[in-house]
Amino acid sequence: MKQTRATPARMTRTRMATCALALVALCQVPHQAARAAVPDLPTRPVLTLAVAQRIAAAAVQQAEALHTPGVIAVVDDAGEVIVQIRMDNAFMRASGTLAPGKARSAVMFRRPTATLEAAIAGARPALVSAQGFVMMKGGEPIFIRDRLVGGIGVSVDTPDHDEQIAQAGLAAVK
């Protein structure tokens, strides 16, 4: 039997192949361990763009019926804007800030902003010190199957119209 002598090149290729296989094996271990360690997390409903658009469209329709153009905003459960519509001839320039602020406030407090406005005017005036929130009528939280998924905020001409238009938007998903 002929004995072959290991050359440096052959030894290098063998070492490289062995190292490559070892590296692949080492990379698989943490990946498999991480996959096994992932906890079973609960799922939650989210407000999709299509549903947010449907809510906003219903609110716009109500605003048009009342002849009260303004701004309508729909936010997700973190208060981030999904849809914001500034209707032609919007009454107030501040509406572009107020509408998403009302929606965000409704989400963060999990209640209509009319409730917050009433609390400030009544038994809880200290609520006005909560910075970054809009405590005015026209913000409504959006609950689907009893889960908070977002909020709608409206700023048109009067507080009652704001509230009425926001509620019309909510009706699109009830």
Sequence and secondary structure as in RCSB ss.txt:
>XXXX:A:sequence
MKQTRATPARMTRTRMATCALALVALCQVPHQAARAAVPDLPTRPVLTLAVAQRIAAAAVQQAEALHTPGVIAVV
DDAGEVIVQIRMDNAFMRASGTLAPGKARSAVMFRRPTATLEAAIAGARPALVSAQGFVMMKGGEPIFIRDRLVG
GIGVSVDTPDHDEQIAQAGLAAVK
>XXXX:A:secstr
       HHHHHHHHHHHHHHHHHHHHHHHHHHHHHH           HHHHHHHHHHHHHHHHHTT   EEEEE
ETTS EEEEEE TT S TTHHHHHHHHHHHHHHHTS HHHHHHHHHTT GGGGGSTT   SSSEEEEEETTEEEE
EEEEESSSHHHHHHHHHHHHHTT 
